[in-house]
Amino acid sequence: MQRDGTTSVEAFVGKALATYEVVVSAFDAGARGALSSWLSPEVYDAFSKAIGEREEVGEATVETLFSSIELEIVEARVEEERMELSIRFTSESFKLLRRPVSLFFRNVSTPLRNVGIWTFARNPAVPDDLWRVVATQTEG
């Protein structure tokens, strides 16, 4: 990250955390438009497909509230035309979910625990190239 001089590790981690919260909330809300600026085309397509599958059965997330998010940098690579940083996110959240036949169907007093690795990438040769999520992997 110092190679292109755009940000410090601390600043990147703060932005990655904010991106995680925005992307998860937009995904839960089915807001495809909000996802496109944060995700690579391949990741966007996978998220959009999952949103479509939820829509087909009438499921919707009314609200997502994070109770905690921990992160850990697990890998970093710098190549001539690509910088990548992989972060393991461990989060607990409360989600109010709705189905068409009932108002809410999940006990919201129990947090959902998610663990996943998200890989962010950008081209350091392009000054205005944004960090985007280029891969996601669920653990556990």
C-alpha positions in Angstrom: 0.0 0.0 0.0 2.9 2.3 0.6 4.1 1.5 -3.0 1.5 3.7 -4.6 1.4 6.2 -1.8 -2.4 6.3 -1.8 -3.1 5.3 1.8 -1.7 3.9 5.0 -2.5 0.4 6.3 -4.6 2.0 9.1 -6.6 4.2 6.7 -7.2 1.2 4.4 -8.4 -1.0 7.2 -10.9 1.7 8.2 -12.1 2.0 4.7 -12.3 -1.8 4.3 -14.5 -2.0 7.5 -16.8 0.8 6.2 -17.0 -1.0 2.8 -17.9 -4.3 4.5 -20.7 -2.7 6.4 -22.0 -0.9 3.3 -21.8 -4.0 1.1 -23.4 -6.3 3.6 -26.2 -3.9 4.3 -26.8 -3.2 0.6 -26.8 -6.9 -0.2 -29.2 -7.6 2.6 -31.5 -4.9 1.4 -31.3 -6.1 -2.2 -29.8 -2.8 -3.3 -28.0 -3.9 -6.5 -27.2 -0.3 -7.5 -25.3 0.4 -4.3 -23.2 -2.8 -4.8 -21.9 -2.1 -8.3 -19.4 0.6 -7.2 -17.8 -1.5 -4.5 -17.6 -4.9 -6.2 -15.8 -6.3 -9.2 -18.1 -7.5 -12.0 -17.6 -11.1 -11.1 -18.4 -10.6 -7.4 -21.3 -8.3 -8.3 -22.8 -11.0 -10.5 -22.6 -13.6 -7.7 -24.2 -11.2 -5.2 -26.9 -10.2 -7.7 -27.7 -13.8 -8.3 -28.1 -14.5 -4.6 -30.3 -11.4 -4.3 -32.5 -12.7 -7.1 -32.8 -16.1 -5.5 -34.0 -14.5 -2.3 -36.5 -12.3 -4.2 -37.9 -15.4 -6.0 -39.0 -16.9 -2.6 -40.1 -13.5 -1.3 -37.5 -13.1 1.4 -36.3 -9.7 2.4 -34.1 -8.2 5.1 -35.8 -5.3 6.7 -32.8 -4.2 8.7 -29.2 -5.2 9.5 -27.6 -4.1 12.7 -24.0 -5.0 13.5 -23.1 -5.8 17.1 -19.4 -6.4 16.4 -17.0 -6.7 13.5 -13.4 -7.9 13.9 -10.9 -7.9 11.1 -7.5 -9.4 10.4 -5.3 -8.9 7.4 -4.5 -12.4 6.2 -2.6 -11.8 2.9 -1.2 -9.0 0.9 0.3 -9.1 -2.6 1.9 -6.4 -4.8 2.5 -6.9 -8.5 3.3 -4.5 -11.3 -0.4 -3.8 -12.2 -2.3 -5.2 -9.2 -2.3 -4.8 -5.5 -4.4 -7.2 -3.4 -5.2 -7.3 0.3 -7.3 -10.1 1.9 -9.1 -9.5 5.1 -10.9 -11.9 7.4 -14.0 -10.4 8.7 -15.7 -11.9 11.8 -19.0 -10.2 12.4 -22.1 -10.6 14.6 -25.3 -9.0 13.4 -29.0 -8.9 14.0 -31.2 -9.1 10.9 -34.9 -8.6 10.7 -36.0 -10.8 7.9 -39.4 -10.9 6.3 -41.2 -13.5 4.1 -44.4 -12.9 2.2 -46.5 -15.3 4.4 -45.3 -13.9 7.7 -44.0 -10.6 9.0 -40.8 -11.7 10.7 -39.4 -15.3 10.9 -36.1 -15.1 12.8 -35.5 -14.6 16.5 -33.7 -11.3 16.5 -32.4 -11.7 20.0 -29.8 -14.1 18.8 -27.0 -12.6 16.7 -25.8 -14.2 13.4 -22.1 -14.9 13.3 -20.4 -14.7 9.9 -16.7 -15.3 9.1 -15.4 -14.6 5.6 -12.3 -13.5 3.7 -12.8 -10.6 1.3 -10.0 -9.7 -1.1 -9.7 -6.1 -2.2 -7.7 -5.1 -5.3 -6.7 -2.1 -7.3 -4.2 -1.1 -10.1 -1.4 1.0 -8.6 -0.5 2.4 -12.0 -3.9 4.0 -12.3 -4.1 7.0 -9.8 -7.9 7.1 -9.5 -8.4 3.3 -9.5 -10.6 2.4 -6.5 -10.2 -0.6 -4.2 -12.9 -3.1 -5.1 -13.9 -6.4 -3.6 -12.7 -9.0 -6.1 -13.3 -12.2 -4.2 -15.2 -13.4 -1.2 -15.0 -16.7 0.7 -17.1 -17.9 3.6 -15.4 -19.8 6.4 -16.9 -22.2 8.8 
